[in-house]
Amino acid sequence: MLEIFQTWYENPQEYVRAWKERTGGKVLGVFGAWAPEEMLAAAGLLSFPIGFSRPRTALSYDFLDGVIGPAGDQRLNGLSATVSYRYVLAPLSDRRNPSGLSSRAAQLADFQKSLEDWTGRKITAGDLDQGIAVMNTHRRLLRSVWEIRKKIPPPLTGLEALYLAGSGQWVDRREFNRVLGDNLEKELPNRRIPGGSRIRLLLAGDGARNAAWLSLVESLEGVVVIDDRDWSGPYCWDEVLPGEDRLAAIAARYLEQPGPEKPERARALARDWRAQGALILQGPGGPDPGEDLPALRQALDGVGVPSLVLEAYDEAAPGSLKIRVEAFLETLRPEDLF
């Protein structure tokens, strides 16, 4: 049953075009993780993230009807000429700013009016309630999947988790929720990954994750049970707390105080998901300016989790990566740990 997520992940264009033909709905390209998805769901739109890691298949984006993102983004400017709608949504204000919530709620009110003018559809309080419920359910289901990965052995691999969470970024959330809920009820509780006992790994750092990389790692003796980035972070942990003022409630969700700094978050994840080792990915140009690799490695050492720092994955020369990961996993064999 999990195969549907891989199909969705590997064929985003086919899914979106079939959705448009089936529903007659509009697709909005989204730049940035702060776009209010609850409002897009309320308006009956399908959101499609621009710039997320996905398969190597080139995307033409000719299926987009509109785009939303920050001013000055050249990708936004480039796509604006080919769509019928564009909305400039500023990045989140400083979370410590006392007026941040009211100013964000005001911008969301303007965004709502803009969507109504574009779609010709009034977005009611009931629509917003439904959009909030859809996205809260979406995040709750993802959390359930991530929690079940604490099991020994885990019921799905890191690659399967990538397919699942990745496709959830562009598949209609209502459809995704139905399929994932069915999997959680019928398959995942008793599922076992092939290959017997494997070394449990935390994935950390700011390098790009992709299916080829995860497939290589998990072809060895490791299995990624948790990631310190993307869907294991605030995206699926924070819900909208319903309130009388729906837009203020949505704004508050996106303006929540950030979680612990990366070293502390990685340490907590390594402990809670019982990781035996960590793979830290660096971006193509080396460590991210905000990435303190020594602090990250020290935090992991503090809970007894050795780490290996890896450079950007070169698909043309995977051999050296395989050798390094294989040697690292060799040091983590249970007989060596205990």
Legacy VTK file of the C-alpha trace (Angstrom):
# vtk DataFile Version 3.0
C-alpha trace
ASCII
DATASET POLYDATA
POINTS 338 float
0.000 0.000 0.000
2.934 2.360 0.544
3.827 2.144 -3.155
1.314 4.877 -3.991
3.526 7.453 -2.240
6.498 6.534 -4.425
4.326 6.795 -7.537
3.151 10.255 -6.466
6.676 11.348 -5.553
8.226 10.268 -8.825
5.465 11.666 -11.034
4.476 15.092 -9.676
3.564 16.544 -13.066
1.333 13.604 -13.946
-0.449 13.815 -10.610
-1.076 17.561 -10.830
-2.335 17.449 -14.410
-4.664 14.541 -13.591
-5.941 16.447 -10.547
-6.684 19.528 -12.647
-8.525 17.468 -15.247
-10.513 15.618 -12.584
-11.474 18.613 -10.457
-11.211 21.636 -12.733
-9.307 23.317 -9.897
-6.394 25.737 -9.927
-2.779 25.059 -8.905
-0.790 27.662 -6.986
3.004 27.481 -6.996
4.385 28.291 -3.546
7.787 29.756 -2.677
8.783 29.516 0.979
7.557 27.437 3.913
5.454 30.226 5.436
2.599 30.230 2.899
-0.705 29.634 4.748
-1.689 26.247 3.375
-4.888 26.303 5.419
-6.138 29.199 3.286
-5.193 27.452 0.046
-7.125 24.370 1.120
-10.056 26.589 2.114
-10.045 28.136 -1.370
-10.048 24.699 -3.050
-6.567 25.229 -4.503
-3.796 22.678 -4.915
-0.499 24.067 -3.639
2.723 23.028 -5.360
6.074 23.809 -3.667
8.746 25.406 -5.837
12.343 24.519 -5.042
11.766 21.434 -2.873
14.059 18.462 -3.468
12.347 16.064 -5.839
13.192 13.565 -8.597
15.588 14.501 -11.380
12.723 14.726 -13.879
12.643 18.308 -15.140
9.534 20.283 -14.257
8.169 22.766 -16.770
5.641 24.249 -14.301
3.249 24.787 -17.165
0.510 23.371 -14.948
0.659 26.372 -12.592
-2.207 28.877 -12.623
-0.658 31.253 -10.089
2.346 31.798 -7.836
2.885 33.150 -4.344
6.175 34.105 -2.727
8.479 36.857 -1.500
9.383 39.932 -3.506
12.716 39.794 -5.280
12.786 36.034 -5.880
13.913 35.629 -9.482
12.121 32.309 -9.810
8.884 34.032 -8.831
9.532 36.774 -11.347
10.322 34.226 -14.040
7.085 32.301 -13.533
4.883 35.369 -13.143
4.765 35.953 -16.883
3.222 32.536 -17.531
0.433 32.530 -14.929
-2.772 34.497 -14.353
-2.182 35.268 -10.677
0.698 36.444 -8.517
0.741 37.442 -4.870
3.780 38.757 -3.022
3.793 37.338 0.498
6.488 38.762 2.721
8.644 36.432 4.841
7.613 36.100 8.462
8.391 39.078 10.661
10.629 38.849 13.690
8.807 36.541 16.076
9.799 38.820 18.973
7.992 41.776 17.403
4.843 42.498 19.496
2.987 43.708 16.386
4.014 40.697 14.310
0.772 38.775 14.835
-1.554 41.653 14.004
0.440 42.667 10.914
0.555 39.082 9.658
-3.172 38.608 10.219
-3.815 41.822 8.269
-1.741 40.575 5.363
-3.600 37.271 5.402
-6.873 39.208 5.188
-5.524 40.951 2.088
-4.394 37.605 0.708
-7.868 36.164 1.280
-9.470 39.030 -0.635
-6.955 38.533 -3.435
-7.754 34.808 -3.659
-11.483 35.537 -3.730
-11.056 38.019 -6.567
-8.947 35.545 -8.538
-11.071 32.433 -8.043
-14.459 34.178 -8.009
-15.279 32.285 -4.837
-16.076 33.665 -1.399
-13.983 32.051 1.356
-16.262 31.695 4.361
-15.456 31.049 8.016
-16.644 27.496 7.422
-14.184 27.137 4.534
-11.349 28.335 6.766
-12.414 25.888 9.478
-12.274 23.069 6.936
-8.872 24.209 5.666
-7.528 24.307 9.220
-8.956 20.848 9.939
-7.440 19.382 6.749
-3.955 20.720 7.509
-4.112 19.823 11.207
-5.090 16.277 10.229
-2.273 16.197 7.658
0.320 17.157 10.260
-1.149 14.829 12.879
-0.920 11.865 10.499
2.679 12.689 9.616
3.514 12.874 13.313
1.975 9.433 13.775
4.210 8.040 11.043
7.282 9.626 12.571
6.359 8.312 16.022
5.897 4.784 14.737
9.452 4.910 13.347
10.648 4.718 16.952
9.769 1.026 16.893
12.541 -1.575 16.672
12.686 -2.476 13.862
10.986 0.519 12.209
8.028 -0.207 9.921
9.397 1.811 7.005
12.768 2.910 5.667
14.067 6.435 5.352
13.566 6.204 1.582
9.926 5.229 2.051
9.521 8.106 4.503
10.953 10.477 1.880
8.437 9.258 -0.692
5.609 9.613 1.805
6.376 13.041 3.217
7.709 14.414 -0.057
4.605 13.553 -2.061
2.517 15.047 0.739
3.800 18.460 -0.309
1.860 18.490 -3.586
-0.796 15.788 -3.447
-4.275 17.052 -2.569
-4.196 17.021 1.226
-7.646 15.465 1.557
-6.682 12.578 -0.710
-3.301 12.211 0.966
-4.894 12.141 4.417
-7.307 9.383 3.396
-4.553 7.183 1.967
-2.118 7.762 4.816
-4.808 7.223 7.431
-5.664 3.900 5.801
-1.994 2.878 5.826
-1.634 3.789 9.484
-4.671 1.712 10.356
-4.084 -1.368 8.217
-0.432 -1.752 7.215
2.134 0.169 9.219
1.384 -1.168 12.735
2.511 -4.703 11.813
4.857 -3.948 8.933
8.538 -4.936 9.005
11.187 -3.637 6.641
13.229 -6.276 4.776
16.815 -7.034 5.680
16.448 -7.880 9.344
18.180 -5.832 12.026
19.801 -2.652 10.753
21.809 0.150 12.306
19.506 3.044 13.211
20.643 6.380 11.777
19.797 10.038 12.302
20.058 12.278 9.242
21.230 15.816 10.006
22.785 18.860 8.353
21.816 21.182 5.512
22.762 19.088 2.502
20.084 17.986 0.046
18.314 14.714 0.640
17.245 12.673 -2.357
16.083 9.196 -3.234
19.366 8.124 -4.843
21.329 9.091 -1.746
18.979 7.342 0.665
18.775 4.277 -1.558
22.551 3.952 -1.494
22.802 4.326 2.291
20.007 1.874 2.956
21.419 -0.672 0.516
24.076 -1.186 3.173
23.318 -2.031 6.809
21.743 1.248 7.878
18.211 2.573 8.063
17.383 6.253 8.555
14.816 6.468 11.347
14.632 10.253 11.763
15.733 13.488 10.082
16.465 16.750 11.908
15.087 18.804 9.028
12.001 19.300 6.893
9.047 17.096 7.805
10.434 15.961 11.154
10.528 19.581 12.304
7.925 22.293 12.862
6.086 21.521 9.622
4.294 18.531 11.077
4.670 19.277 14.785
2.773 22.570 15.035
-0.971 22.801 14.426
-3.320 25.758 14.136
-5.182 26.288 17.402
-8.725 27.193 16.286
-10.035 30.560 17.431
-12.837 32.999 16.685
-10.474 34.984 14.465
-9.396 32.307 11.996
-6.768 34.397 10.229
-5.132 35.358 13.531
-5.091 31.682 14.503
-3.403 30.766 11.217
-0.919 33.625 11.561
-0.083 32.532 15.117
0.772 29.028 13.937
3.358 30.319 11.461
4.722 32.847 13.949
5.249 30.328 16.764
8.561 30.571 18.539
11.153 28.398 16.808
12.166 25.162 18.456
15.536 24.411 20.010
18.700 25.250 18.114
19.887 22.555 15.736
22.418 20.842 18.054
19.840 20.472 20.836
17.133 19.349 18.413
19.405 16.765 16.791
20.449 15.449 20.195
16.816 15.071 21.296
15.865 13.307 18.069
18.840 10.957 18.302
17.875 10.051 21.845
14.128 9.673 21.273
14.480 7.645 18.060
17.314 5.572 19.553
19.813 6.340 16.805
23.084 4.456 16.878
24.846 6.831 14.508
24.331 10.080 12.607
25.062 11.131 9.036
25.586 14.898 8.717
25.159 16.264 5.195
26.934 19.384 4.007
25.645 21.596 1.226
27.420 21.827 -2.149
29.562 24.725 -0.914
30.453 23.199 2.438
28.755 23.861 5.777
25.855 26.286 5.832
26.884 29.609 7.438
24.460 28.910 10.264
25.639 25.345 10.736
28.011 24.830 13.647
29.353 21.375 12.832
31.565 21.039 15.928
28.619 21.944 18.183
26.343 19.531 16.337
28.822 16.667 16.599
29.509 17.454 20.263
25.779 17.398 21.045
25.434 13.995 19.412
28.526 12.671 21.183
26.858 13.738 24.431
24.161 11.089 23.940
26.605 8.478 22.665
25.842 8.892 18.961
28.940 8.941 16.704
28.624 10.980 13.508
30.029 11.081 9.996
30.162 14.311 7.971
29.452 13.832 4.258
29.815 16.227 1.360
27.192 16.779 -1.328
26.247 13.566 -3.082
27.757 13.166 -6.541
25.481 10.816 -8.475
28.194 10.361 -11.101
30.627 8.977 -8.519
28.746 7.221 -5.722
31.566 4.783 -4.972
33.491 6.970 -2.523
30.328 7.788 -0.576
29.449 4.119 -0.340
32.910 3.235 0.953
32.808 5.949 3.626
29.322 5.079 4.843
30.090 1.359 4.821
33.237 1.909 6.915
31.265 4.095 9.347
28.519 1.505 9.731
31.168 -1.133 10.393
32.204 0.759 13.512
28.583 0.776 14.719
27.939 -2.955 14.653
26.218 -4.100 17.852
29.170 -6.221 18.857
31.346 -3.111 18.765
28.810 -0.953 20.621
28.342 -3.367 23.454
LINES 1 339
338 0 1 2 3 4 5 6 7 8 9 10 11 12 13 14 15 16 17 18 19 20 21 22 23 24 25 26 27 28 29 30 31 32 33 34 35 36 37 38 39 40 41 42 43 44 45 46 47 48 49 50 51 52 53 54 55 56 57 58 59 60 61 62 63 64 65 66 67 68 69 70 71 72 73 74 75 76 77 78 79 80 81 82 83 84 85 86 87 88 89 90 91 92 93 94 95 96 97 98 99 100 101 102 103 104 105 106 107 108 109 110 111 112 113 114 115 116 117 118 119 120 121 122 123 124 125 126 127 128 129 130 131 132 133 134 135 136 137 138 139 140 141 142 143 144 145 146 147 148 149 150 151 152 153 154 155 156 157 158 159 160 161 162 163 164 165 166 167 168 169 170 171 172 173 174 175 176 177 178 179 180 181 182 183 184 185 186 187 188 189 190 191 192 193 194 195 196 197 198 199 200 201 202 203 204 205 206 207 208 209 210 211 212 213 214 215 216 217 218 219 220 221 222 223 224 225 226 227 228 229 230 231 232 233 234 235 236 237 238 239 240 241 242 243 244 245 246 247 248 249 250 251 252 253 254 255 256 257 258 259 260 261 262 263 264 265 266 267 268 269 270 271 272 273 274 275 276 277 278 279 280 281 282 283 284 285 286 287 288 289 290 291 292 293 294 295 296 297 298 299 300 301 302 303 304 305 306 307 308 309 310 311 312 313 314 315 316 317 318 319 320 321 322 323 324 325 326 327 328 329 330 331 332 333 334 335 336 337
